Amino acid sequence: MTTRKLACAGLATLWASLLGVTGICEEANSWVGQRVVSKLGTSVSVDKEVAGRDEGDKSPSRAGRSRFRIFRVESCDGELLKVLAEKERIYFWAKKSDVVPTEQALDYYAQQIKGDPRNAQAYVGHGNIILESGDIGSALFDFGRAIELDSKQEDAYYSRGNAWLAKNDWENAITDYSLAIQLDRDFVAAYAERSHAYLLKEDLNKALEECDKTIQLHPKELQLYEIHGKILLRKKDFAGARNDYNKIVELAPQCSSCYVTRGEAWRIMDELDKAIEDFDHALSINPQSSDAYFNRGSAWYEKHEVDKAIADFTAQIRLAPKDIRAYRGRGLALVAKKDWDQVILDCNQGIKIDPIAERIYSIRASAWLGKGEFDRAIRDSNRAIEYDPGDILAYKTRAKIWLLNQEFDSAVADYTKAIQLDPKDADLYRDRALARLAQLEWDEAIKDCNQSLQIKPDRGEVYSTRSSAWAAQDEWEKAIEDCTKALQLDPENRVSYLGSRARFRFCARQFDKAIDDYSEVIRLQPEKADAYGERAIASLILRREGSVDDAKTFLKHVGWHSRDTIPMVLAMYVGMRQSKQHAEAKELLDEASKKCDHTEWLYPIVQYLRHEIDLKKLLAKVQDEEQQLGTHLYLGLDFLFADQSEQARDHLHWVLEHSSEDRFEFVLARSELDRLEKQAQQVGDRVKR
């Protein structure tokens, strides 16, 4: 911090202490963003003045019921808190002394039960907090106990309905919501969640029918329009959904949360600019709305404006330092910037707040993967999946590690699980295709690429992946076509795709076009050694000038101790012999004998060509088929230069019979044999004449 900033900070602190507000500000900030519940026997009110009275609001309307709700603190005004009911999206006022932070609520309700074991409301509160932790079984027990104690407790049925919903047991959820409604015909939340249960059950028509009826009875309840909008979104009725979310804002134009709700809907509809506009409006109404910062940050992230996302998540953390969503959101944005250490710090802070929070471990796993700490990444991915079997990021991260560790079966299994969870994610199919390629499952890789392109048809890297699968099956024209498409769609990776297309053209024996592609690669990246080496081989096959110069440039880049040095020396030697540079060829071999690594398996060929060893000793040094390929190729070429055509043919035919068409040895042997056949044909034609 600069001296000026320090001075300003010091003045600010001094003025705050003189005015007696430092402690107040710190206390207010400690409340904002916290999730709280109201104590038993107390109430909250939509009216600030009523909330400030000792008796509270005992009316049965909107606020006074002692129903379980979780609130999020939006702002602090002395002893009063402005809180937002998370489900109903309604603002209330509550005394600080009348609420308990959710992290302390379990102990609070346990004490209430201990003090009065027949307190049904205490069991409802206890069960709801347990349900928040994901322990559905224990929550169901608590709600069942509450109903035993008070069968007229509508909140117990409603809460148990929520537990069934969390368990994906739609029928039991609908039954309990219906029982809650029988006990209280004005229980709007129960109507809303019953419609929600039909929605999750995929009975969209019934969900819509239920919601329509309830809206007729309660036309001003925001929660109903939110559920109605969700149903229409699922039915792809975007126009109808827009009307619902517009209605929410119309009913409460000064409610910042309503703009946040509509903004969330815009995000679902992928109308991110409109979403950001609503979040901006929410913040203009309530600059302390941590929800608005979170959602706007999420929208910026989805627009790939990572710095703006980080700024909003940071603002959210400032307002609500205990809101784990902010650390999770900023962590994801920092993953995009590859700021691995800061990602880990944010995740660690999130884990302190909630050790079993969803996705926090999978985000940290991504950072460990980025840092190359695979064991830690695996541990965090495993933990993420243990806490949330639907955590797609955890499966994706773990699959990438399996891929890097060449555990391809495990990679395919994790990608398959991720695809089951999100079948619309085009990247997952492409990544699984990479694993399929490694398994040599070419057809399956092509199917995955096809599926990825069906979802997102403009992905150059997917065409590139599919081209590799075609190439593996010697489908060179299809491979070339896919590479060309990749070049059109993704010009930023032009060099990579050009290099691939050049190799495919080489294998398709389109040597002129291959040389053109290599030349373009070299123009774009003059330091790319591989392009010189591969162009040298293509030129060698065509017996063009320039192959020797390209080989020299390649050696200049890689040096004399690369594993590719001796193959290139031998290629250069062949090029020199082709162009009758016999003295230069001999000098090259002499230099190689002094500078090359003599332990490389091709070095005995250099010795043979220098007449240090004879053919018998050369063949005795050959240990496997890979070495035999190189040996027979260069023996064939050497016999060819010595005008011993029959011996040359024998060795070159051996190469064809023992290698695949995409091998350099095969292509060069095939080209020289074709040349021999052509020469023989020309001789025969002359004899006939």
N, C-alpha and C positions, 0 to 999 in steps of 0.2 A: 504494500500500500504506500502511496506517495505521502510526503510530509503534509501536503495540503489536505489530502483525504483524511489523514490521521487527525489533523487539526479540526477539520469539520466534524469528524466522528466524536472527538472530544467535546466540542461545543454542544453537539446534539445531546450527548449524555449529561452534560452539565445542566442545560436548560431543562431536560426531563427531570433530573433530580430536584432542581429548584421548584418546579411546578408540581412535584409529587406524583408524576404519572408513570415513571419507569416500571414500577412494580405492577401497576394496573395494565400497562401494555403487554408486559410479559405474561401476566395471568390470562389476559384476553386471548393472546395468541396461543396459549396452551390449550384453550378450549376449542378454538375454531378448527373445524375439520374432524373433531372427535366424534365418534359414534356413541350415542348414549341411550339409556332407557330411563323411563320415569319410575320413581319408587312407588311401591304399593301404597294405595291410600292417598296418592297425590294426583293432581291433574295438570293438564296443559291447556292453553287457551289460544284461540286465534286473536283474541283481544289483549293487547299488551297491558292495558290498565287493569283488566281483570286478573291477568296472570300475576300481577304485582301484589294483589291483595292476599291476605292470609288464607281466606276461605277458598281461593281458586275458583274455577268455573265448574259448577256441578250440573250444568245443563246436559241433556242427553244428545245435543247436536254435536257436530263435527269434532269437538275436542274433549268434552268432559269425561267420557267413559274411561274406566280404568282398564282399557284394552291394551294388550301388549303391542308396542310399536318400537321399532328402532328408528332413532332420529339422528340426523347429522347436524352438528352445530355450524350455523352459517355466520353468526356474528355474536358479539357480546356487548351488553349495555349495562354496566354496573353489575347488579346481582341477577339480572335477567339474561337469558340466552334466547336468541332467535334460532329455532330448530326446524329442520325440514323432515317430515315423515317420509321415509324412503319409498314406501310403496304408494301412498296416496298422493305424493307430490304436493302436500299442503304444508304451509308454514304455520308454526305455533310459537308461542312464548312460554318459557318455563323458568322457574327459579333454579339457580345453580344447586341449591340445597335439596331440590326435588328430583335430581337426576343422578344416575350412576354411569360412569364410562363402561362400555361393553366389556373391556378386559377385566373389570372388577365385578361385573354383574353376576357371574357364576357363584362367587363367594357370597355376594349379597343375598341371592335367592336361597342358597344353601342355609344361610343363617336364619332367613325367614321361615324356612321349612322346619329347621331345628326348633325355633321358638314356637311354631304352631304347625304341627304335622298334618293338620286338616285344612291347611290354607290352599285351596285349589288354585288361586291365582299365582301363588308362589311356584307351584309345580308348572304352570303354564309358562311363566317367565324362565324358570330353570330349563325347561325343555327347549324353549326357543333359542337360548344361548348355546345349549349343547348342539342343537340342529345347525347353528352357524358354524360349528367346528367340524361338521360332517358326520357326527355320530348319530345316524338316523335311528338305530335301534334303541339307544338310551332315550332319545327324544320321544319316540313313540311310547315308551314306558311311562315317562313323566306325564304326557298328555292323557294316556289311559288312566293314570292314577287321579289326575285332576277330574276327569269325567266320573270316576267312581265316587269321588268326594262331593261333586256337584254336577248332576246330570243336566242341569239347566245352564251350565257355563258355556255360552256360545263360542267364546274365545278359544276354549279347549278344543272344540270340534274343528274350528277354523284352523288352529295351529296344527292339529293332527292332519288335517287335509294338506297343509303345506309340507308336512313330513312325508306323506304318501307321494306328493308331487315330486319331492326330491328323490324318492325311491323309484320314480317312473311307474308308480302304481296308480294309473289314472282313474280306474273305477272306484277304488277306495277313497281317493281324493275327492271325487265328485260326490260320493255318498256323504262324506263328512262336511263338505261345504253346504250341501243341501240341508243337513241337520242344523248347521249354524244358522242358515237362513230361516228355517222353521221357527227357531227360537227368537230371531230378530229379523223381521221383514225389511228393515232398513239397513241391514249389514252390507253396505256397498262393497267392501273389500271381498266379502265371501262371494257375492255375485261375480265380481271381476275375476277372482281366481278360479271360479267354476268354469267360466268361459275360457280362461287360460288353460285349464285342464283339458277341455275339449279340443282346444287348439293344439296342444302337445300330443293329444291322442290322434291328431290328424283328421279329426271329424270337424272340418272347417265350417261346413254348413250349420251344424248344431252350435258350434261356438259362436258363429255370427248371429244365429237366431236368438240365443240366450242373451248375447250382448245387446242386440237391438231392443229386446223387451225391457232390459234393465235400464237402458238409456231413456226409454219412454217414461219409466217411473222416476228416474233420477237424472234429468237432462242437464244438470250442471255439475256432475261429478267428473272431475278430470281423469281419475283412474280408469273410468269406463271407456273414455275416448282413447286413452293410451292402449288399452287391450284391443279395442275395436280396430285401431290403426294397425296393430301388430297382425291381427287376423287378415286384414286386407293386404298387408305387405306379403304375407305368406301366399295369398291367392293371386299375387302379382297385380293387384288392383291399385296401382300407385296413385292414380288420381283420387280414388276414394280415401286412401291412407293420408294423402295430403290434406284433404278436407278435415279429417279427424284431428290431425296435429295442428292445423290452423284453428280449429274450434277450441283446442286447449288454450292457445294463446289469446283467442278472442274472449274466452271466459275469464282469463286472469292476465290482462295485458301488462300489469305491473309485477308479475311473478317471474323473477329471473329463472327459476327452475323450469317454468313452462317453456321458455325459449330453449333451455338446455334439452328438454324432452323432444321438442320438434327438431332441434339440431341433430340429436341422435338418430331420428328417423331419416333425415337427409343423408346422414352417413350411411345408413343401411341401403338407401337408394342410390348410393354412390354420387350424390350431388354435394360434393365436399365444399364448394364455394358457398352454397346456400347454408350449409351446416355452420361454417365459420362465421357467416354473417349473423346467424342466430346466437352463436356463442358470444360474439362481440356485443350484441344487444343485451344479452344476459349480464355481461360484465359492466355495461353502462348503467344498468339498474342496480346491480350489486357487485361492486369491484372486489368484494371479499369472497365471491363465489368460487370455492375450490373446485366444485363440479364443472363449472364453465371452463376453468383453466385446463382441467383434466381432459375434457372432451375436445376442446379446441386443440390441445396438444396432440391428441390422438388423430384428429383430422389432418393436422399439419404432417404428422408422421405418414399417414396414408397418401398424402400428396408428395411424399418424399422430400419435404422441406424440413430436414432433420434439425437444423439449428433453431428454427422457430418452435418446433416441437419441444426441444430441450428447454428453451426459454420458458414455455408455458408450464412444463412439468416442474421446473425450478420454482416458478411463482407459486404453484400449487403446494410444493413442499414448504415454502416460506409461510403460507397461510395455514397449512394443515400438516405439520411435521410428523403426525402419526398416521397419515393416510397412506397405506401401503400401495395404493394404485399409482401414486405419483412416482415412487421409486421403481415400480415395475415398468411404468411408461417411459420414464427417463432411461432406465436400463436398456429397454428395447431400442430406443433412439440412439443410445451410445453404442450399441452393437453395430448399428449401421455405419457409425463413424470409426469402428474398430478400436474404440478407446476401452480396451479390455480391463485395465486396472480400475477405471472409474465405474464400469459396469459391475465389477465385483464388489466395490465399495457400496454402491447403491443396493445391490442384492443383499449384502450382509446387513445393511440397515433395515431393509424390509423384513428379513428373517428375524431380526431382534424384535420387531413389532409383532410379527405373526409367524412363528416357526413352521407352520404348515400351510402357509398361504399358497394359493394356486399360481403356477407359472413362475414363481420367483426362482425356484431351483433350476428350472429349465433355461431361464435367461442366463443365470450364472454359469450353467453348463456350456452355453454358447461362448461365453467369455473364456472359460478354461480351454475349450476347443481352439479358439482363436490364438491362445497363448501356447498351444501345443501340449497342454497338460491333459493327456487323454484319460488317465486314470481318474482324475478329479472330475472330468467332464462326464465320464460313465457313472460315477457315484452320484453326482447331482441329477443326472437324467433318470437313474433308477429311483432316486428318492422322489423326484417329480411325478413319475408314473405311479409310484406307490400311493402318493397323496391324491393324485388325480389321474386315473387311467385314461382320461380323455385329453391329456396334455399333448397336443400334436407336436409342439416345438421340441419336447423331450424325445419323442420318437425320431424326429428329423435329425436332431443333434447326434443321438446315439447311432443312427444309421450312417451318418457321415463318418463317424469314428470307425465303425465296422468296415466301411469302404476303404478308408485309409490304411487300416490294419489288414486289409485283404481277407476279411472274414465276410465273404460275399453273401453266403446264405443268411447270416444274421442281418446284414444290411437290407436284403430283399424283404425279410420278415418284418423289420421295423418300418420300412417304407410302405409295405402292404397295410400294416396296421394304421399308419398315418392316413393313407388313402381311404381306408374304411371310415375314418373319422371325418375326413374332409375330401369327398370325391371330386370337388370342383377346383382343387388346387393343382394347377397345371405343372408347377415346379416339382411336385412329388412324383408325377409320372416320369418326368424327364430324369430326375435323380435315380429313380428305380431303374430306368433304362440304362443308366451308366453301370449300375450293379449287374444288370442282366448281361451287358457287354462283357464285363469281367468274368461272368460265369460261362461265356461263350454261347449264350442263349440268344442268338441273333434275331429270330422271329419274335420272341417275347419282347426284346428291346424295341423292335420296330413297332409292335402293337402299343407299347407305352408311349413312344414318341407320337404315334398317330393320335392317341387319346389326349396327350398334352396339347397338340396342335388343334384338336377339335375345340378345346376350351379357349386357347389363346393362339390364334393362327399366325401371329406376327412375331414369333420367337425365333430369331436367327440361330441361337445356340441349340435349339431342339432339332432344327434341320441339320445342323452340324453333327449332332449326336447320331441322328438317323443315318447320315451319310457313312459314318463309321460302321454301322451294322450292315449297310449295303455292301460296303467295301470288303467286310469280312467274308461275304458270300460271293466275292468276285463280281458283284453287280456294279461294274464301274460306271456305266452311264447313269444309273440312278444315283450313285454316290456323287458324281460330278454335278448332276442336276440339283441335288440337295445343297451342295456347297455353293453353287451359284445363287440359289435362293437365300441362303444365309448371308451371302455378301450383299444382296440387295436390301435385306431387312436390318442388318446390323453392321453398317460400315465401320463402326468404331473398332471392331475386331477383324478388320479387313486382312491384316497380315496373317493371322492364324488361319482364316478360311482359305486364303490364297495358297498358303503352304499345303493345306490338306488337299485342295483341288489339284495342285501341281503333282502331288504324289499319286492321286487317283488317275490323273491323265498319264502319268508315267507308266502306271500299271496297265492302263488301257492302250499302251503303246502309241499314245498321242504325244510324242516327244517334243514336237515343235510347240504345241500349246503348253506343255509342261514347262518348257524353257521360258516361254512368255510369262507364265505365272511366277516362276522363280525370279525373273528379271524385275517384275513389278514389286515383289517382296524386297529385293535388294535395293530398289529405288526408294522404297518407303523406310527401310531399316538397313542402311549400308553395313551395319556391324553384325548382321545376323549370319553367323558362320554356316549354319546348316544349309541355308539357301545356296551359298556358293558351292558347298560340297555336292548337293543334289543336282544343281545345274551342271556341275562338272561331269557327273555320271551320265546325265541325259545327253550332253554334248559328245561325250565319249562314245555312246551307243550310235549316235548319228555320224560319228567321225568328223565332228565339226571342230574348227579352230576355236580356241578359247577354253577348252576343257582343262588344259594344263595350267593356264593362268588362274582359273577358278580354283583348282586344287591347291595351287600355291597360296592363294588368299585364304583358303580354308585352314591350311597348316599354320599360316601366320597368326590366325585367331586362336586356334586350339593348342598350338605348341606340339612338341615332339613326344609328349608322354601321355596323351589322351588315348583312350581305348579305340578311338576312330582314326588315330594317326596312321597306323600301318595299312588299313584298308584304303585310305586316301593316297598313301605313297604308292601302293600297287596300282591304283587307278591312274595316277599320274604317270607311272612307268608305262602302262599300256598305251596311254595317250601319246607319250613320246615315241614309243615303238611304232605306233600307227603312222605318225608323221615323220618317220625315218630319222628321229633325233636319237640315234643309238648311243652316241657319246654322252649326251645329257642324261639318258636313261641310266647308263652305268654310273655316272657321278651321283645321281639321285640315290641309287641303292647303296653306294659307298657312304654317303652322308647318313642314310637311314641306319646303317650298321653301327655308326658311331653314336647316334643320338636317340634311337628308338629304345623302347623297353623290350629287352630280349626275352622276357617271360611271356609276352603276349603270344597267343596261339598261332597267329599268322606269321610270326617272325621266321619260322623255318622255311617259308616260301621265299622270303628275302634271301635267306642263306642259299637255297637251291638256285635262285636266279643269279646269284653271285658266284655260283659253282663252288661253294664251300662244302656242300653235301650233294650226294647223288640222289637219283629218284628213289632208290631202295631205302635210303636213310630218311628221306622226306616222308615217305609213306609210313615208315615205322614210327614216326613222331605223331601221326594222326591218331586221335583217341576217340572221337565220336563223329556222328553224321554231320554236325555243324562244321567241324573242321574239315571233313571230307569235301563238303560243298566248295569251300574256298580253295582247297587244294586242287580239286579236279578242274575248277574254273580256270585258275591261273596256269595249270599244266596245259589245258587245252589251248589257251591263248598263246602260251610260249611255243607250243608245237605249231600253231598257226603262223606265228612270225617266222618260224624256221621252215615254212613251206612244207610241213609234214601234215597234210590235210587229214589223212586217215586217222592218225593218232589223235589229232585235234578233235575230230568228230566223236571218237570214242569217249573222250573226257567230257566234252560238252553235252553229249547225249546223256551221260551219267547225271549231270547236273539237272537236266530237264526231268529225268525220271525220279529224282529224289528231292525236289523242292517245289514250292507252290508258286503260282504265277505272280504273286505280289513281291517276290524276292528279287533283289537286284541281280543275284547270281543267275536266276532263271531268265530274266529279261535280257541280260547281256549275252548269255549263252544262246538264247533263241535268236537274237539279232545276228550273231556271228554265224550261226548255222544257216540262217536264211540267206546271208550274204554268200556263204559257200555254195549253197544250192543254186543261187542265181548265177554265180560264176560258172558252175558246172554246166548249167543250162546254156549259158552263152557259148561255152566251149563246144558243147554238143551241136548247137545250131551252126557254128562256124564249120565244124567237121562235115555236117550234112551238105552245107553249101559248096 
